[in-house]
């Protein structure tokens, strides 16, 4: 389809995360960076983990629906300009920060280690999202629906969080 994305269509507008997916060179990385900026914005207001979970859940549901509708007419279902899945996956990875003990969503104890942890989680997320080790590659190849487009990024977010948890367990750098 030659007119993808058509930002006048709500599903395309959302799937590209308000046009972020149209930025040149590595649109998925731009989407992930926007997720980090949004996360910093939310923690600035010291939202609770419940509010963050609600926002993340709504983002995931919106991502699945938008990706499904936007990709219906596409031959390449996970088009490079679709980045709302990266926003959702990065959002999942940030849920690991309380487990690391660098931020608990309920106080203003955000410090240099918190920034480092969020940046490392984002790097690990991009690593897993780009390389797609098993089972991420299996999900990416097998499920070509809106759910599948988003699911591989959610799993990459979980892998990123678990990698940082494991790494920090063995090398206490946070």
N, C-alpha and C positions, 0 to 999 in steps of 0.2 A: 504494500500500500504506500503510495508516494506522498500522501498528505499526513503521514504520521510524524510527529504529533501535531494535531490541530488543537491548539490551546483554547479554541472556542468550545470544544467539547469538554464537559466537566470531567469525564473519566481520563482524558489525556492530560488535562490540567493538573489533576491530582496525581496521576501516575508519574508525571515528570516532576512532582513535588513543586508545583507552582512555577514550572519552567526551569528549575535548577538542572534538570537532566539535559537541557540544551546547551549548557556551558561546554566549551571545547576541552578536549583532552581529559580523559578519565572521568566521565560524568558520575560513575559510581562513587568515586572518591569525593567529588563535590557533594553528593548526597550525604555521604557519611560525615563530612565536615559540617554540613548544615545540621545534622543530628547532634553533633557535639556542641555546636553553638546554641541550639535549642535547649540542650541539657544544661549548659551553663546558665542560660537565661532562667530556666525553671528552678535551679538550685539557688540562684540569686534571691528568689522569693521564698526560699526555704519551704518548699512544698513537702507535704508528707509522702511517705512511700505509697499510701493508699491513693492519693491524688495522682502520683506519677504512674502507678499501675493502671489507673482508670484511663489516663491520657494515652499510655502505651497500648492498652487494649483497644481503644477506639482507633488509634493509628493503624494497628494490625488489621482490624476489621475493614477499615477504609481502604487499606492497601490491597487486601485480597479482592474486594469488590472492584476497585478502580483498575487493578491489573487484569482481572478477568474481562471486564468490559472493554478496556483499551486494547487488549491483545486478541480479541475475537477475530478481527479482520487481518491480523498480521501473520505472515509466514514464520518470521522469527518471533516467537512468543515473548521471550524476555529481551525485548529491544533495549539497546544500550542507553537510550534516553529515559527509560523507566527506572526511576531511582527511589520511589517511595518505599520499595522493599529494602533498600539499604538503610533508609531512615528508621524503619521498623527493626531491622536486625541490629543496628548499632544501639538502638534504644533498649533492646533486650540485653545486650552486653553490659550496659550501664547498671543494670539491676544487680550485678555482682559486686558493686562498690561497697554496699553495707557488709557483705560477707568478708570482704578484704579488711574491713575495719577502718577504712579511710573516710567514710561518710555514712551517716545513718539516717539521712532524710528528715531528721527532726531537730537538728540544732545547727548552729552556724560554725561547726568545726571543720570547715573546708580549709585545707592548707596546701602547701606545696606537694605533699604526697598525694593528695586528692587529685590535683591537676595532672601529676605524673601518671597516676593510675588510670585516669580517664583517657589520657593521650595514648598510653600503652594498650589499653583495651581497644581503642579505635584502630591502632596499628595492627593488632592481632586480628581484629575483625576483618580489616581489608586483606590481610594475608590469607585468611581462610576463605573469604569471599572470592578472591581472585584465583587461588590455586585449587579450590574445591576438592579437598581430600575426601575419601569415602567416609561417611555416607552422603556428604553434601553433593558430590558429583552424581551419585545415584538419584537423589531427589531432583537435581537440576535436569537430568536427562529423562527421567521417568514421568515426572508430573509437569505437564505443559498447560496447566490451568492457572488462574489467578492465585489459587492456594499454593500451587507448586512454585510459582515465581517468588512468592513471599517466603515459603517454608525453608528453602535452602539458605536464605539470609538469616532467618531466625535461628537455624541450627549453627550457622557460622558465628552468630552472636553468642550462643551458648558455648561453642568451642573457644571463642576468644576469652570469655569470662573464666572458663575452667582452666585455660592455659595460664592466665595470669594468676589464678589461685594456686595452681600447682607450682608455677615458677616461684611465686612468693613464699610458698611453703619451704622450698629447698634453698632458695637464696633470698633472705629477708631484706629486700630492697625497698619496701614500702613501710 
